[in-house]
Amino acid sequence: MTTDTHKIFCKQALVNSGSTSSCISQKFIKENNLDTIQLPFPITCYNAGRTANKNGSVTEVVKMNMTIGDHQELIQLLVTNLGNNDLFLGYNWL
């Protein structure tokens, strides 16, 4: 659920311990017209093969209330290109 508009989404996430941060797809953000928060400085983003991400540096995040079973938490997700995925739960979530 978004923290600002309280829109609720039911999504499957890829748990990816190789990703240092949890991320959400820029495509998903645009398709659902979600508000983002501008970062004070860009974060360089690399794919698994150490290639630069197609969208370049991460400049935005979104905060969401996430529920998995009985567990709930506020999570900050970096907005980037995730290919065919919408959501990665990275190492910072584990």
C-alpha positions as CSV (number, residue, x, y, z in Angstrom):
1,M,0.0,0.0,0.0
2,T,1.3,3.4,-0.9
3,T,1.9,5.8,2.0
4,D,0.5,8.8,0.3
5,T,-2.6,7.7,-1.7
6,H,-3.2,4.4,0.2
7,K,-3.5,2.5,-3.1
8,I,-3.3,-1.3,-2.5
9,F,-1.4,-3.6,-4.8
10,C,-1.0,-7.4,-4.6
11,K,2.3,-8.2,-6.2
12,Q,4.8,-11.1,-6.3
13,A,8.3,-10.1,-5.4
14,L,11.6,-11.7,-6.4
15,V,13.7,-12.2,-3.3
16,N,17.2,-11.4,-4.6
17,S,20.1,-11.6,-2.1
18,G,22.4,-10.4,-4.9
19,S,20.6,-7.0,-5.0
20,T,22.0,-4.8,-2.3
21,S,18.7,-2.8,-2.1
22,S,15.1,-3.5,-2.6
23,C,13.8,-2.0,-5.9
24,I,10.6,-1.4,-7.8
25,S,10.2,-1.1,-11.6
26,Q,10.0,2.3,-13.1
27,K,7.5,0.9,-15.6
28,F,5.2,-0.2,-12.6
29,I,5.5,3.3,-11.1
30,K,4.5,5.0,-14.4
31,E,1.7,2.5,-15.1
32,N,0.1,3.1,-11.7
33,N,0.8,6.8,-11.5
34,L,2.7,6.5,-8.2
35,D,4.3,9.5,-6.5
36,T,8.1,9.2,-5.9
37,I,10.5,11.0,-3.7
38,Q,13.6,12.6,-5.3
39,L,16.9,11.4,-3.8
40,P,19.4,14.2,-2.7
41,F,22.0,12.6,-4.9
42,P,21.9,9.8,-7.6
43,I,22.9,6.2,-6.8
44,T,24.8,4.3,-9.5
45,C,22.9,1.2,-10.4
46,Y,24.5,-2.0,-11.8
47,N,22.8,-5.2,-13.1
48,A,23.8,-8.7,-12.0
49,G,26.4,-8.9,-14.8
50,R,28.1,-5.7,-13.6
51,T,26.7,-3.8,-16.6
52,A,25.2,-0.4,-16.0
53,N,21.5,-0.4,-15.6
54,K,19.6,0.8,-18.8
55,N,17.9,3.6,-16.8
56,G,21.2,4.9,-15.5
57,S,21.5,6.1,-11.9
58,V,18.7,5.8,-9.4
59,T,17.3,9.3,-8.6
60,E,13.9,8.4,-7.0
61,V,12.4,6.2,-4.3
62,V,8.9,5.2,-3.3
63,K,7.8,4.4,0.3
64,M,5.2,1.7,0.7
65,N,3.6,-0.3,3.5
66,M,4.4,-3.9,2.7
67,T,2.5,-6.9,4.1
68,I,3.7,-10.5,3.8
69,G,1.6,-12.9,5.8
70,D,1.3,-11.5,9.3
71,H,4.5,-9.3,8.8
72,Q,4.1,-5.6,8.0
73,E,6.7,-3.0,7.5
74,L,7.4,0.4,5.9
75,I,9.8,-0.2,3.0
76,Q,11.7,2.3,0.8
77,L,12.1,1.0,-2.8
78,L,14.6,2.3,-5.3
79,V,13.0,3.1,-8.7
80,T,14.9,1.5,-11.6
81,N,14.6,-0.8,-14.6
82,L,13.9,-4.4,-13.5
83,G,13.3,-5.9,-16.9
84,N,10.2,-8.2,-16.7
85,N,10.0,-7.9,-12.9
86,D,8.1,-5.3,-10.8
87,L,9.6,-5.8,-7.4
88,F,12.9,-7.1,-6.0
89,L,13.4,-7.6,-2.3
90,G,17.1,-7.2,-1.9
91,Y,19.7,-7.9,0.7
92,N,18.7,-4.9,2.8
93,W,15.3,-6.6,3.3
94,L,16.7,-10.0,4.3
